[in-house]
Amino acid sequence: MPQNDRGSLWNAVRAAEHLSDRFLWGAHASISLGDLARGTSLGGRVEELRGRSVLVATGDQLTAALALVELDGIARRLVLCPPDVPSEHVPFVIATAAVDALVCDRATPEATARSVGSVVACSPRIVATDSERSGRLETEWILLTSGTTGLPKLVVHTLASLAGAIKGRGPQASAPVWSTFYDIRRYGGLQILLRALLGGGSLVLSSAQESTGDFLIRAGAHGVSHISGTPSHWRRALMSPSAHSIAPHYVRLSGEIADQAIVDRLLTSYPEARTAHAFASTEAGVAFEVGDGLAGFPASLLVQRDADVEMKVEDGSLRIRSARTATRYLGSQDGTIADRDGFVDTGDMVELRGDRYHFVGRRGGIINVGGLKIHPEEVEAVINCHPNVRMSLVRTRKNPITGALVVADVVLKAEADPANGRAAEVESEILQLCREALPRHKVPAAISFVPTLAVAPTGKVIRRNA
């Protein structure tokens, strides 16, 4: 069901079948799509937001989802503000997106309220309304990039570009129950919200206030059938005793490199599920999905005829052209996302091995050791293949001779915990794996066993060099 046949997200929801059986489940409340189609979460103030640039800055994912459904086609612009955006960056976002209205579910700082003019509360309590929402704008959806430093870039999408990869389910398929570790105000989470709404399903929303284990238990209780997250999300999930609270039919990875170790562990943990990893970026959109159980992607994807997405590799970087690409950056002098031929340079570096391309890391994430360049993700993929390793992080440590050394922080499975006295043995095995698979300069000079690794709200492991 291509979404642009329905005009807007609101129209798509209202026109769908069996709405009373479809839900958005939050951590503390749930909403039937049938109730939402007959009412409003915005206290009857939808018309006040018509044609305006609206900052959706709710604390809860459920209220954010409700606002997005109601305002697509009504607002001129929807600006999605994840809760982890630093408060000092909010004025920049407001100014750049020319925000003149705010949707929130909590107290708004007085300075922010003054700067936007209109403040509208969003609540999971649906108020019945019989007002018609006539007219339709092609709402701009503004997503913030997830960089760890500096001001975010504001990326402009339309509903058509966001939902270009979404296909409706077949007439015989049962309604999916989606869930995701992502926040729906980031590109990866928004994709899952749209898949649920436009694909005839329901959605279990995560919460930053609950543990991974509690979220998995809640998702399992709602019968989740389709679930997505980054490899780091999944590594943490598989460490939880609650990992088997879910029995999905489909498991999806995206957002980080899916190495063979995490693909294999998901296939083992959920043998009845179809496991796939997808490549997408906020700017380029969804490029492809691989479901053959192998890391990387077939080189044949680059030469497909009449494909919705065209790809090429130039200077080692994956480049993408499709109708799913964002329109532009908002507020920058140039604003251009694609090159003159329409290709987006993703900055994700790939290497051809046989008939398959493998991701080796980000262009900007290279470690330089004595003039030799190393992608940390490439080393992590080898370390993660050790059967006792849960996850790893490769980084640099300053060295007076070479300038930097490669070191690795490693989280072990419970049975190989350093307290059990196997640390020296496991360390030796990991280093041997690295020596066999990597050039000498990429082998870690030291390994530290740590209880956990920090993961950002985006679901990506946080990389900091000492």
Summary of the structure (lengths in Angstrom):
residues: 466
radius of gyration: 22.7
end to end distance: 49.3
largest distance: 73.5
contacts: 1528
relative contact order: 0.10
helix: 30%
strand: 28%
